[in-house]
Amino acid sequence: MLDTAPYKTKLQILRQEYADRLLALKKDLSHKDNPVEKDFEEQAAQMENEPVLEALEDETRDILQQIDTALRCIEDGSYGICIECNQPISKARLDALPYACLCIKCAA
């Protein structure tokens, strides 16, 4: 039986890190701390970064969902079981990616 306590702690820490990252990205996208420049060239430079920030925001939001799913799986006892083949996910994979919901074979 897999000891989920260390994974739960790791997931909670990761969740906080990604939640903080999401807040920072939202702040950057809203130009809260740095309003859009008045100079057209400066505006253009600022706007070039927005697609990258939006992609990072989407990725961060996706990882947060995966972390939340993993935490729910810990609570319901299904953590560490592949959602595709119902086989155990290797400890090495969970150590590297604690929010993994697929075994390495199904992920490939």
TADALIN-V398018 format. One line per field, one symbol per residue. ss: DSSP state (H for helix, E for strand, - for the rest). psi: psi as a letter, one per 20 degrees, with the letter a starting at -180 (. if undefined). burial: 1 if it has 9 or more other C-alpha atoms within 8 Angstrom, else 0. A space follows every 50 residues. Layout:
ss->???
psi->???
burial->???
This chain:
ss->----HHHHHHHHHHHHHHHHHHHHHHHHHH---------HHHHHHHHH-H HHHHHHHHHHHHHHHHHHHHHHHHHH----E------E--HHHHHH---- ---HHHH-
psi->ppoighhggghhggggghgggggggggghikghnqpqhpghhgggghhig hghhghgggggghgghghgghhhghjjjpjppigikqqpqhgghhhnijp jqrhghh.
burial->00000011011001100110110011111010000000000110010001 00110110011011011111101100001111000000110011000111 11110100
